[in-house]
Amino acid sequence: MIKIHLSRILGEKRWTQAELSRQTGINKNAISEMYNEFAERINLDYIDLICEALDCQVSELLEYIPNKKKRTGEHLIKEVRRKNKKKEDKEIDQT
């Protein structure tokens, strides 16, 4: 899991989301998604702009926290197999 520390950093610097948007040119909705940790994808240019504006490092903004349930390796293969199995079952049902 990736934790986004934008809300903490803005609070420490006493910046608002609107101020960050003005300083970076990033859409307010995109900043809100990162601030509230709803973002599923983040533009790397946004990370660059935010780090420049807030004078911080990427490692201060983003933190990797290992997932409780593994989602890679053999665990990924099992999920893919299950999806393929469901797809195969659906195709058989349709014939």
ChimeraX commands (.cxc) that place a marker at each C-alpha (Angstrom):
marker #1 position 0.00,0.00,0.00 radius 0.5
marker #1 position 1.19,3.53,-0.71 radius 0.5
marker #1 position 0.45,6.15,1.95 radius 0.5
marker #1 position 0.23,9.75,0.76 radius 0.5
marker #1 position 1.35,12.27,3.38 radius 0.5
marker #1 position 0.12,15.36,1.56 radius 0.5
marker #1 position -2.41,16.31,4.24 radius 0.5
marker #1 position 0.24,16.16,6.99 radius 0.5
marker #1 position 2.79,18.16,5.00 radius 0.5
marker #1 position 0.26,20.84,4.05 radius 0.5
marker #1 position -0.79,21.10,7.70 radius 0.5
marker #1 position 2.80,21.46,8.88 radius 0.5
marker #1 position 3.43,24.21,6.33 radius 0.5
marker #1 position 0.00,25.77,6.96 radius 0.5
marker #1 position -0.90,25.59,3.28 radius 0.5
marker #1 position -4.36,24.92,1.91 radius 0.5
marker #1 position -5.15,22.64,-0.99 radius 0.5
marker #1 position -6.18,25.75,-2.94 radius 0.5
marker #1 position -2.77,27.36,-2.30 radius 0.5
marker #1 position -0.99,24.22,-3.51 radius 0.5
marker #1 position -3.19,24.23,-6.61 radius 0.5
marker #1 position -2.31,27.89,-7.32 radius 0.5
marker #1 position 1.41,27.32,-6.78 radius 0.5
marker #1 position 1.61,24.17,-8.94 radius 0.5
marker #1 position -1.15,24.56,-11.51 radius 0.5
marker #1 position -2.49,21.14,-10.52 radius 0.5
marker #1 position -6.27,20.75,-10.69 radius 0.5
marker #1 position -7.96,21.11,-7.28 radius 0.5
marker #1 position -9.72,17.76,-7.74 radius 0.5
marker #1 position -6.41,15.97,-8.31 radius 0.5
marker #1 position -4.94,17.57,-5.18 radius 0.5
marker #1 position -8.06,16.68,-3.18 radius 0.5
marker #1 position -7.79,13.03,-4.27 radius 0.5
marker #1 position -4.17,12.90,-3.10 radius 0.5
marker #1 position -4.92,14.84,0.10 radius 0.5
marker #1 position -7.73,12.43,1.04 radius 0.5
marker #1 position -5.79,9.39,-0.23 radius 0.5
marker #1 position -8.42,8.48,-2.81 radius 0.5
marker #1 position -6.01,8.70,-5.77 radius 0.5
marker #1 position -5.46,5.42,-7.59 radius 0.5
marker #1 position -2.89,6.90,-9.97 radius 0.5
marker #1 position -0.66,9.94,-9.62 radius 0.5
marker #1 position 1.00,11.77,-12.47 radius 0.5
marker #1 position 4.77,11.84,-11.91 radius 0.5
marker #1 position 4.87,15.45,-13.05 radius 0.5
marker #1 position 2.43,16.26,-10.20 radius 0.5
marker #1 position 4.81,14.62,-7.71 radius 0.5
marker #1 position 7.65,16.72,-9.11 radius 0.5
marker #1 position 5.63,19.95,-8.87 radius 0.5
marker #1 position 4.37,19.21,-5.36 radius 0.5
marker #1 position 7.85,18.35,-4.07 radius 0.5
marker #1 position 9.24,21.53,-5.62 radius 0.5
marker #1 position 6.47,23.74,-4.21 radius 0.5
marker #1 position 6.59,22.19,-0.73 radius 0.5
marker #1 position 10.37,21.79,-0.72 radius 0.5
marker #1 position 10.16,18.13,0.20 radius 0.5
marker #1 position 11.46,14.79,-1.03 radius 0.5
marker #1 position 9.33,12.10,-2.69 radius 0.5
marker #1 position 10.05,9.85,0.31 radius 0.5
marker #1 position 8.46,12.47,2.58 radius 0.5
marker #1 position 5.35,12.64,0.40 radius 0.5
marker #1 position 4.88,8.93,-0.35 radius 0.5
marker #1 position 5.48,5.94,1.90 radius 0.5
marker #1 position 5.38,2.24,1.02 radius 0.5
marker #1 position 3.67,0.08,3.64 radius 0.5
marker #1 position 3.69,-3.68,2.94 radius 0.5
marker #1 position 0.24,-5.13,2.27 radius 0.5
marker #1 position -1.19,-7.47,4.89 radius 0.5
marker #1 position -2.25,-9.85,2.13 radius 0.5
marker #1 position 0.31,-10.42,-0.63 radius 0.5
marker #1 position -0.84,-9.47,-4.11 radius 0.5
marker #1 position 2.17,-10.55,-6.18 radius 0.5
marker #1 position 4.03,-13.71,-7.11 radius 0.5
marker #1 position 2.05,-16.92,-6.66 radius 0.5
marker #1 position -0.79,-14.92,-5.10 radius 0.5
marker #1 position -1.17,-12.96,-8.34 radius 0.5
marker #1 position -1.11,-16.14,-10.39 radius 0.5
marker #1 position -3.94,-17.62,-8.31 radius 0.5
marker #1 position -6.03,-14.48,-8.80 radius 0.5
marker #1 position -5.40,-14.52,-12.54 radius 0.5
marker #1 position -6.32,-18.20,-12.70 radius 0.5
marker #1 position -9.54,-17.53,-10.81 radius 0.5
marker #1 position -10.44,-14.73,-13.22 radius 0.5
marker #1 position -9.64,-16.95,-16.21 radius 0.5
marker #1 position -11.63,-19.80,-14.65 radius 0.5
marker #1 position -14.66,-17.54,-14.20 radius 0.5
marker #1 position -14.27,-16.31,-17.79 radius 0.5
marker #1 position -14.04,-19.90,-19.07 radius 0.5
marker #1 position -17.09,-20.91,-17.01 radius 0.5
marker #1 position -19.05,-17.95,-18.40 radius 0.5
marker #1 position -18.08,-18.87,-21.99 radius 0.5
marker #1 position -19.19,-22.48,-21.40 radius 0.5
marker #1 position -22.50,-21.30,-19.92 radius 0.5
marker #1 position -23.16,-19.15,-22.99 radius 0.5
marker #1 position -22.77,-22.06,-25.42 radius 0.5
marker link #1:1,2 radius 0.2
marker link #1:2,3 radius 0.2
marker link #1:3,4 radius 0.2
marker link #1:4,5 radius 0.2
marker link #1:5,6 radius 0.2
marker link #1:6,7 radius 0.2
marker link #1:7,8 radius 0.2
marker link #1:8,9 radius 0.2
marker link #1:9,10 radius 0.2
marker link #1:10,11 radius 0.2
marker link #1:11,12 radius 0.2
marker link #1:12,13 radius 0.2
marker link #1:13,14 radius 0.2
marker link #1:14,15 radius 0.2
marker link #1:15,16 radius 0.2
marker link #1:16,17 radius 0.2
marker link #1:17,18 radius 0.2
marker link #1:18,19 radius 0.2
marker link #1:19,20 radius 0.2
marker link #1:20,21 radius 0.2
marker link #1:21,22 radius 0.2
marker link #1:22,23 radius 0.2
marker link #1:23,24 radius 0.2
marker link #1:24,25 radius 0.2
marker link #1:25,26 radius 0.2
marker link #1:26,27 radius 0.2
marker link #1:27,28 radius 0.2
marker link #1:28,29 radius 0.2
marker link #1:29,30 radius 0.2
marker link #1:30,31 radius 0.2
marker link #1:31,32 radius 0.2
marker link #1:32,33 radius 0.2
marker link #1:33,34 radius 0.2
marker link #1:34,35 radius 0.2
marker link #1:35,36 radius 0.2
marker link #1:36,37 radius 0.2
marker link #1:37,38 radius 0.2
marker link #1:38,39 radius 0.2
marker link #1:39,40 radius 0.2
marker link #1:40,41 radius 0.2
marker link #1:41,42 radius 0.2
marker link #1:42,43 radius 0.2
marker link #1:43,44 radius 0.2
marker link #1:44,45 radius 0.2
marker link #1:45,46 radius 0.2
marker link #1:46,47 radius 0.2
marker link #1:47,48 radius 0.2
marker link #1:48,49 radius 0.2
marker link #1:49,50 radius 0.2
marker link #1:50,51 radius 0.2
marker link #1:51,52 radius 0.2
marker link #1:52,53 radius 0.2
marker link #1:53,54 radius 0.2
marker link #1:54,55 radius 0.2
marker link #1:55,56 radius 0.2
marker link #1:56,57 radius 0.2
marker link #1:57,58 radius 0.2
marker link #1:58,59 radius 0.2
marker link #1:59,60 radius 0.2
marker link #1:60,61 radius 0.2
marker link #1:61,62 radius 0.2
marker link #1:62,63 radius 0.2
marker link #1:63,64 radius 0.2
marker link #1:64,65 radius 0.2
marker link #1:65,66 radius 0.2
marker link #1:66,67 radius 0.2
marker link #1:67,68 radius 0.2
marker link #1:68,69 radius 0.2
marker link #1:69,70 radius 0.2
marker link #1:70,71 radius 0.2
marker link #1:71,72 radius 0.2
marker link #1:72,73 radius 0.2
marker link #1:73,74 radius 0.2
marker link #1:74,75 radius 0.2
marker link #1:75,76 radius 0.2
marker link #1:76,77 radius 0.2
marker link #1:77,78 radius 0.2
marker link #1:78,79 radius 0.2
marker link #1:79,80 radius 0.2
marker link #1:80,81 radius 0.2
marker link #1:81,82 radius 0.2
marker link #1:82,83 radius 0.2
marker link #1:83,84 radius 0.2
marker link #1:84,85 radius 0.2
marker link #1:85,86 radius 0.2
marker link #1:86,87 radius 0.2
marker link #1:87,88 radius 0.2
marker link #1:88,89 radius 0.2
marker link #1:89,90 radius 0.2
marker link #1:90,91 radius 0.2
marker link #1:91,92 radius 0.2
marker link #1:92,93 radius 0.2
marker link #1:93,94 radius 0.2
marker link #1:94,95 radius 0.2
view
